[in-house]
Amino acid sequence: MNIKETLFDLAKASSAPGQEYCIAPVAEKMLSDYMNVSTDNLGNIVGHKDGNGTHFLLDAHLDSIGMIVTAVEENGFLRVDKCGGIDIRTIAAQDVIVHGREDLFGVVTSTPPHLASGDGKKASGFDEIMIDTGIDGDRIFSLVSPGDRVTLKTPYNEMANGALSGAYFDNKAGVCAVLRCLEILKEKACNNEITVLFSAQEEAGLIGARAGGFNCNAEKCFCVDVSFAKTGATPKNITATLGGGTMIGFAPILNYEMSRQLESLAKEKNIPYQLEIMSASTGTNADVIAVSAQGKKTALLSLPLKNMHTGVEMLDPADIEYTAQLMAEYILTFGGADNA
């Protein structure tokens, strides 16, 4: 599996919350290499492989931040609001794709600094943001309706140090790590029962994971997401180093024994890792999966990510590999199955 190509293929597929059906064919095809795949009523993509020993659930949310059209003006401009936690500070003058009856290129309008004054020099609220598609009159009404989604249109690049840059690595990187883990387990002839949940609408309130976690009777769960990497402006004590390894989570909702086992295993297998300490909730699907149905012992592995919720997110593909390796080693070591 080529991690860069897989990540870029996933990231380029539209997946604003509630619109996961656009990325579903891509993710389903990738997951079907390892197990049977289905889609539930919420748009979650669910894979399952029978086996013995401990039943594991591997979760990574499939959706990404975006915008939603709230009104179509007669002059062709579109009014929007956030759909997920998009960073309004980065929106002005962005290229976007409007997912109407057909995909349309658009740009977010921006008042020139020469004409801005007072509060106009600050980031606007969403009530002041408009998108220009270059189409007006009756034609725009025939192509776009309130409720249509809007996503960022950004380039995907490899940096000089090997890091990758682009939009929507949150959380296509987690999906990529789960797929790579499944590839490792297939190579090792792992016989554990495994369910995969590529969950919908995490950015809109952990929605898909609530139903997906409830419907799965797994004993242990790995949630894979992204977290904050160090930049020049971020606090050092709550951020991780890009390329420094997967971030093993410690939080009240997470299973302490699993987190410590992951830490010990990473040391034993020489897999780079970092710790992420959270005093309350994790803000991830782990918060709802851990308490779903009969409850599940849950661990959180996070990939360090710079510039989260922008069009220039950045990660090191090595961290995807480290995350996949550690997850696979845990399943093989603590899964209790009759593995080859």
Protein Blocks (a to p, Z undefined) as FASTA:
>chain_A
ZZklmmmmmmmpgcbehilmmmmmmmmmmmmmmoccdddfkopacdddddehjddddddd
fbdcddddfbdcfkopacdddedjadfklmgopacddddfbdcddddddddfklgghjll
pccdfklgccdehigcjllmmmpcghiacdddddddddfkopacdehklckkmmmmmmmm
mmmmmmnopabdcdddddehklnoopmmmmmmmmpccfbdcdddddddddfkbcfklccc
ehiapcddddfklcfklmmmmmmmmmmnopacdddddfbdnhiaklmmmmgcjbpadddd
ddddehihiakbccdfklmmmmmmmmmmmmmmmnopacZZ
